[in-house]
């Protein structure tokens, strides 16, 4: 008699050897399944048990429970596209039109990119998103100061045509 650990990580048994053979044939157990001879206290992989190893293919196939395959560790992570857009709009806001359009867009895109990168750690671009946020904030601050200086200068000139 044997005990096994199922895919749900629960212990089952005692189980007869014939039942284990049937489960292997049905694909419910594979070479990586944990099994214990009842009373031995030692858990082994099913492929290491001589009485069952002949039932198993020579190279056990990994169990795929519908999960997508992971990219190889050697592959560089792709950057989140929102991070690139955050950096681009941050540069545009700093160089051509502070405050009005691109500054808030850059900040929002950067925050969205950081959120998505946090949800999907295999994506890169964290530095791009942070740079976009920083550039957007600098541009927004410059725009607010520019408008403030304009208003102060305008108000100090009562003969300005704007007061008529």
PyMOL commands that set and color helices and strands:
alter all, ss='L'
color gray80, all
select helices_A, chain A and resi 17-26+46-48+50-53+81-95+102-119+126-155+161-163
alter helices_A, ss='H'
color red, helices_A
select strands_A, chain A and resi 2-5+11-15+34-37+44-45
alter strands_A, ss='S'
color yellow, strands_A
deselect
rebuild
show_as cartoon
